[in-house]
Amino acid sequence: MSVNPPVNGPPRDCEEFSYLPLNRTRLRGRGELVLKAHDIEHFQKKAALLKEKLFRHLDRTREAMHNFFGRKPKFIIFISVSNMEERARVFCGVGNTAESAWLNALNPCKKFLKQNPGYAAWMKADLVNEIEKLAYEQFIEYSTKTRRNYLRQGIAFDANFNLAFLEQEINANVLINKGENGSQDTLHLNNINHYMKTYRALKYPLTFDRLKEVYLFTTISYFYDTECHELLSGPLQNGRRRIDRIDKELIYGLIDQSSDYLKKQVEPTGKFVYGYFPCFHKPIQWYNMLRHASTVYSMVEAYELTRKDDLAASIARAVEYLVKDGITFIESGGTDAAAYVVDTDNEIKLGANAAAILALTKYTTVFNTDRYIDVMVALANGIAAMQDPESGSFVHVLHYPRLTVKEKFRIVYYDGEAAFALMRLYAVDKNAKWLNVVEKAFAYFIRENYWKHHDHWLSYCTNELTRYKPLRKYFEFGLNNVKDKLNFILNRETTYPTFLELLMASYKMVEKIRAVGMEDLLHDFNLGKLQEAIEHRVRHQLNGFFFPEVAMYFKSPRAILGAFYIRHHAFRCRIDDIEHNISGYYNYYNTFLATAEADGGRLAERSIG
């Protein structure tokens, strides 16, 4: 994975994700597309290298095939190809030898490519290395107990693999219906038969009466785009490339590619394409100005590193859309004007005002402009007006235009986000009003044990507040906010990105505690586990990134490249899913990698995979 770094960016040996162009030509007098000679040569080169890599594993695979098939073992190989625009085509070969299995997959693939030139821009090969037989009822029970889209094995419906699907095919095509409200999973026969007919050239439909046994299998896999990548296996990282080091280039590349994805989602109006469910490239029919604003914030973070002009242009459009289409000014009862982000259903959400301030303060500091100062102050006045002057608590949702309370409390995120936003504005204008509002809110947070929520926004705002008020009570709150969450974070299988944000804000606060001489606060805090959790999340969140070998099985691979997704939410690819990953990796990069060459690297290199 690579990038073209700016002058003040990472080292020049960063490279960019490179995608092979489609190379098509038309025979004169015929409407048939054919592969150019160099395409054929390139395909054969890829195929030969992938074969050589797979066949290194034949000895241990042979033993497993003996165990399953008996005295005359078979070998099973899958070859997948994609043109980056459409869902991958998969070819399965079975043979009494590995060579015959390879040819039985390769030959129909070559025939397909003659009719569909350019389709082998990406190529993947899988060798089946373990097979487990289950009765159909056992399989359904197993699937039902597994989190949505976390069944990471392939499935065959007969012992000879006449009908077999890779794990990636199953999940990217929704071949399993996840049971709701405790009901059992079922096979989605409509999706299976549509996929078989459209993408696998299998003519005979699958019916329930044929389902007696199911064969789960795992594979050894390699992928080729512009170079060959070994792919990982296992329940959490199956099918994505092995990366041996977490280093400056990798993290910069993640930030660059994902911010480039967001840049492309900004329409000429400044509004985002909100997101997709990528299995069938279904747009998410919703919009949320809070997430619009917080996404802009992460894009400015990315711009701080990349300094790309096209990213800056998209940011400027998105900021203008936020200000002109999202924010409404209201004359308050006092002398100061207030403004609110008015969202769907005429709601004024505390968190939306906070996200807008965060986006605008970040834009103000990075782009060195005072254009939006009045807007930020008015938004902050709106937040202050939503605070109970006695308790320090915030009202979460108001009706617009009446400004009456709709919901006193909606979600804990809003409180920390509001306090964080006011502290960021305080850093810009040094108006003591914002600091007073935040301290009053923190008195409420401490009194009500808000640390039990383990919210990343609370860590952000604690870290920001202690820059100006390094008081023990605030540090104690911040430590409590993370320390009892570390085991959960280390064992959580999902790739929710806010965990890395929580951990990085906490790490910065620990460093601050040391800097002000309050190390005694750390006597019962497991610093080693905090660092372990950071390293784990940095590695684990790679499992939620659309690398080419992951994207190729979805309907529109190129459209999701470089994005992050949430697997158990139907691979949801929404702007805030990308945003939070950018922010987490941005903080990791700045904390551990930006000065890696000067300080020896600290956490600059990590063995992963």
N, C-alpha and C positions, 0 to 999 in steps of 0.2 A: 504494500500500500504505500502511496507516495503523493507528494505534493510539490508544487513549484513555490518555494519559500520566498518571501520578500527579502529585501536587502537586510532588514533588521530582524528577520525571522530566524528559524533554525538553520543548521548547517546546510550547505549547498548540495550535499549528497542525498537530501530528501528527494524522493521521486513521486511521480503522480500515478494514481490508478490509470492504467492505459487500457483501452478497450480496442480490440481489433475491429477495423471498419468492415462493414459488409462489402464484399467484392463480387459484383455481379456483372455478367455480360450476356448479350442476347445473340444467338446464332442468326445470321442474316437469312431472311426468308422463313424463319421458324419462330414461334412464340415461346420456345422452350428455354428456360434458364439453365445454364451449365456452369460448372465450376471452372475458373481459370486454372491453368496449369500450376501456377504458384499456390493456389488454394489447395489443390489436390496434394501437392508436395507438403504444404504446411500441415494439412490434416494428417497425412501419413506420419509425419515427424511427431506430432502430438501423440497419435495412437501408439507408435512404437515406444515412446518414452513412458507413457502410462502403463503399457503392457509390461515393460521391463520392471517398473516399480512394483506393480502388483505381483508379478511372478517371483519376486524375492521372498514372498510370504507363503509360497506353496507348501513348504515342508510342514509347517504347523497347521495349515489349512487342511492338508491331506488327512491328517489324523482325525480332525473333527468330522470330515466328510466320511471317513471310514466308520466312525462311531454312529453316524446317522444312517448312511445308506447300506452299510454292511461290507461284504467282501468286494463288491464292485462299486467303489465310490463314484459319485458324479461331482462336477465342479459347476458353479453358477457364477456368471459374470454379467454385470449390467454396464452398459455404456449410455451416457446421457450427453446430448448436444443441445446448444441453444445459440440463437442468433442475437441474443441480448434484448430482443424486442418482444418475443413470444415465449410462452411456456416451453420448457425443455421437452424434447422427445427422448424417450427412454427405450432401449433395446436390451432384451434379456436373452442371454445365451446359456444353454445347458449342454454339457458334454461329458463323455467318459474320461476325457483328459482336459487339462486346463487349456491346451492349445485349441482343441475343438470347441470348448465353451467360448473362448475368445472369438474365434471365427464365426460362431453362430450368433454372436452379438454384433460383431463388426460388419459382417457382410450385409445384413439388412440396413444397418446404419449407413453404409456407403451407398447403397441403392437409394435410400431416402435423400442423401446429400446431393446426388446427381440431379434430383428433381427440385431440390431446395438449396441452391448454392448460398454460401455464407452462413449456413446454420451451425457450423462447427466453430464459431468464434470462441465459444467456451465448450470445453469437453471434460467429462468426468467419467471415471471408471471405478466400479465397485466389485470387489471379490467377496462372496459370501464366506464367512469363516466360522459361524456358529448357527445351528438350527435347533429350535425347540418345538416339539409337537404339543398342541393343546386341543382338547375337545372344544367345539365351538362355544359351549356354555362356559367353559373355563376361561376362554379368551374374553368373552363379554364381561365376566366378573373382573378379570385383570384390567381391562380397559376402563371399566367403570370406576375402579379405585385409583386410577391414574389421573392427575391433573390434566385439564383440557390442553391438547396439543403437546403433551409431555410424554406420549408414547413414542419412544425413540428407536423402535425396531421396525424392520420391514415385515411385511405379511405376505405369505403365500397361501393359496387356497387348495393346493394339492401338493403331494410329496415330490412331484417331478418339476415343480415350479413352472408349469404351463401358464399359470395365472399368479403373478407375483408383483408386488409393488414395493419400491423403496420407501423408507420412512418419510423422506422429503415429499414424495408423491402423495402419500396418505394425508399428511397434514396440510400441504399447500392446496389440495383439491377437496378438502373436507370429506374424506371418504368414510369418516366415522361421525355419527350423530352423537353428540355428548348429551347424556341424560340430564334433565333438569329436575330440581327439587327432589333429589334422591332416587329418581328413576334410573333404570339401567341404560347404558350406551347401546346403540344399535349401529349396524352398518348402514351407510347411506347409499342404498342400491341405485337410486337415480343418478347420484353423482358418480358412483363407480362405473355404471354402464355408459354414461355420457363420456367420461374420461377414456374408458377403454375404446370406444368407437372413434372419438375425435383425435386422441393423441397416441394411442397404442395399437391401432389397426387390429383390434381384437373384435371379431364379428359377433360372437355368441354371448348374449347377455348373462350376467350372473343372477341367479335366483336363490331364494332362501333355502329351497329344498336341496340345493347342491352343497349347502354349508354344513358339513359334518365335522371337519377338523380344520384347524388353523395352524400354520407354521410360522412362528416368529423367527426372525433371523437378524444377525448383525453382519457388518461388512468392514473390510479394509478398503480405504478409499483414497484416490488421488484426483486432483483437479488441475486443469491447465487453462490459463487465460493467456498471459504473455510469458508465463513461466510455470513450472510444475510445483504444486503445493501438496504436501501430505495433509490429509484431513484427519481430524480427531474423531474418536468414537466415545460412547458412554452416554449416560442418561441426561446430561446437561449440555454437552458440547458437541454432540454428534453432527458430523457433516460440515464443520467449519474448519478453516485452515489452522494448522499448528503454527503458533508464533512463539519463538523461543525466547524472545526478550521483550520486555516492556521498556522502551527507551524513548528518547526525545522525538525521534522521527515518527514512531508509531503514534504517539499521543497527538502530536501536531497533525498528523495525517487524519486521524479520526475527527478532530475538531474542524479541520479544513474541509473534509469531504461532507460532513454532516451540515456545516454552515452553508456549504455550496448547495446542498439539497434544499435547505430552507430558503436560500436566495431565489431558487427557481420556483418556489411556491408563492412568491410575492407577485400578485397580479399588477397590471399597470395602474390600477386604482390605489394600490397599497394594501389591499385586503389579501389575506393568505388563502390559498387552497388549504382547507382545514385539515385534511387527512384522508387516508384510505384504509379500507379493509382489503389487503392486497391479494388474498386468495383469488378473488374474482374482480379485483381492481374497482371495488365499489366505493365511491366517494362518501365521506361522512357528511350527512346532511344536517349540519348544525353549525353554529358559530358562537364563539365565546370571546368577548373582548378582553377578559382577564388573561386568557391564554395568548391572545394576540400580543398583549403588552409584555407578558413575561417571556414570550418567544423573541420579541425584539431585543429585550435585555440580553439574552444569551447570544444573539447575533452580534451585538456590540462587543461582548466579551471575545467572541471569535475574531472580530475585526481587529481588536487590540493586538492579536498575535499575527494575523495574516496580512493586514493592511491592503486588502484587495479592493480596488476601485469599484468593481461590479457589486461586491457585497455591500459597500458603503451606499451605493445608489439604491439598492433594494431596501436597506435599513431606512434611508431618508423617506422613501415612499411609504413604508409601513408606519413610520412615526407620524407623518402627516395624516395618514388615514386614522390613526388613533386619536390625534388631536381634533381633527375636523369632524369625524363621523362618530367618535366614541365619547367625547367629553362635552358636558353641558355645564355652563356657568350659572350659578344661582346667587342672588344677593342674599346674604345671611342677615340675621337680625342685628348683628354688630356692624363694625366698620369694615371688616375684611370680607372680600368676596370669597365664596366657596365654589368649588367645582366638583362634579361627580362623573364617573364613568357610568353611563346608562346602558345596561346590557339587555339581553333578551327578556321579554315579558316585563319590560319597564322596571327592572330591578336595579337598585344601587347596591353593589356589593363592596363591603369593606376591602376585600382582597383585590378587587379590580382597581380601586383607587390606589392601593399600595403598589400593584404591579405597574401601573402607569407611571407612578413616581420613580420606581426603580428603573424603568426603561428610560425615562427622560433624564434622570440624574446621570445615569451611565452614559447616555448620548452626550450630555452637556460636558462631562469631564473628558471623555475620549476625543470628542470632536471639537473641544475648546470653543463652545458657543454659549451665549446667554439667551438664545432665542426663546427658550421655553421656561424661563425662570418664573414668570407670572403664572403660567399654567401649573407648574409644580407647587407653588405656594398655595394656589387656590385649591388644588387637590388635597394638600396637607390640611388646609383649613376644614375641608370636608371630613377628613378622618378625625380631626380634633372634635368636630361637632358630633361625631358618632361615639364619643367616649363619655361614660358616666362620670361626672366630676367627683362623685363621692367614692365609688368603688374602684374606679380606674378601668373597669371592663369596657369592652367595645360592643356596640350593636352591630350585628353582622349584615343584615339586609334591610333596606328601606324600600318603600313604594315610591316610585316616581310618577307624577310630580308632587304628590302630597307630602313626601318626606316623612311619612308615618312608618312605624316599625312593622316590617313584614315577618322577620325572624330575628329574635334576639341572638340566637346561636345557630349557625349552620355547620361549620366545619372549623376545626381547631387551627388549620393552616392560616386562616385570615388574621388571627391575632399577631402571630409572630411576623407575618409578612408586613402588616401595618407598622409594627414597631421598627422593623428593619428598614422600611422605606423612609420613615421619618428620620432615622439616624443617617441614612444616605443623603437626605436633603440637608440635614444639619451640617454635614461635612462640606456642603456647597455654600450655604448662606450663613452658617453659625448663628441662626436664630434660636435663642434659648427656649422659645416656646415649644419647639419640637422635642428637645431634650426633656423638658418637664412632662410632656405628654407620655413619652416613652418610660420615664422613671415611674410615673404613676401607674402605667400599665404593668410594669414589671413588679411593682408591689402586689398587684392583683395576681399576676402569674405565680409569684412565689407563695402567696397566701393560699392559692387554690391548687398548689402542687402541679402546675402545668408541665413540669418536666416529665411526668408520667406519660405524656403523649409522644415523647421522643420525636418531635417534629423538626425537620431540617431548617424551617424558617426560624424557629426558636434558637437554634444554634447560630444561624447567621446573625440574628439580631443581638444575641448575647455577645458574640465576638465583636460586633460593631460598637455596642454600648461600652464595652470594657476598654475600648480605645480611649475614651474620654472619661469614663468612670470606672477605674480598675478596682472595684470593691469586692471584698470576699463573698458577699452574699450573691453577687452576680456570677462570679466564677463557680461557686458551689452549685448554683442553679444549672449552669452550662454543663458541668461535669455530670450531674445527676441526669441531665437530658440524654446523655449518650451511654453511660457506663452499663446500665442494665439491658441495653439493646444489643450489645456486641455479640453475644452468643447467637441471638436470633439472626443477626445480619450474616454471621459466618455460616449459618446452616440454611438460610433461605434459598430456595431453588429458583425463584423468579428473578428477573433482571431489573426490577424497579430501580430507576436511576437516582432517586432522592436519597438513598442510603449513602452513596458516595459523597453527596453534598453535605449530609449530616456529619459524616466522618471527617471531611476536610475542614469544615468550620470548627469542629471540636479539636482537631490537631492544631490549628492556628491558635486557638484559645489556650491550649496546653503550653505552647511556646510562649505565649504572653504571660501566663502564670509564672513560668520560670523567669522571664525577663524582669518581672516586678518583685521577685524574691518571695513568692508565696508557695514554694515547693511543698510545704507541709500539707497543702490541700490535695496533693497527689499521692499521699502515703497509702491510700487504699484504692487507688485508681490503677487499673491494669494497662500501663502504657504499651507493653508488648502486644497485648490483644488488640488495642486500637490500631497499631501499625499493621498487625496481621490482617485485621478487617479491611483496612484501606487497600492493601495489596490484593486481597481476595476480590474485592468489588471491582477494582480496576481490571483484573483478569476476567471476572465472571460477566461483566457487562459487555464484553466482546461477543457473548452468546446472544445478544440482542441487537446485533449490527448486521445489516444486509450486505455481507460480502457477496461477490458474484456467485460463488458456489451455493449460497443460500437462496439468493434472489432468483436464480435461473428456473426454479420450479414453480414460480408464481406467474400470474397471467401476463403482467407487463414488467419484466425484470428491470429494464433500464429506468423506468419511472420511480423505482424504489431504491436504486443503488445509492449507497452512502447514507441512508436513513437508519434510524433505530426503530425497533418495534417491541411490542409487548406480546409475547407468545401466547399466553393463556387468555388474552383478550382478542382472539381471532387474528393474531399477528398485527394488531392495530398499529398503524403508522400515523400518528397524529402529531401536530406541530409541537405540543408540549412534551411528547415522548422524546423527541429529538432535543428540545430545549434543555431538559434536565440533564441529559447525558452530556451535552456540551458544557454546561456549567460545572458539573462534577469533574470532567476531564480537564477543563480550563483551570480549575483550582489545583488539581493534582499537578498539572504541567507547571504552573507558576510556583508552586511550593517546592517541588522536588526536581524539576527538570530544566527550568529556564536557566539556572546557573550551574548546570551539571558539570560543565567543563571546568568551571572555576573551583568548585568545592569537592570535586572527586566523585560527584554523581549521587551521593546518598542513596535515594531509591531510584536512581536513573535506570538501572537495569535489573530486571526481575525475570527469572525463569518461569515460564508459564506453559500451560498445555499439558 
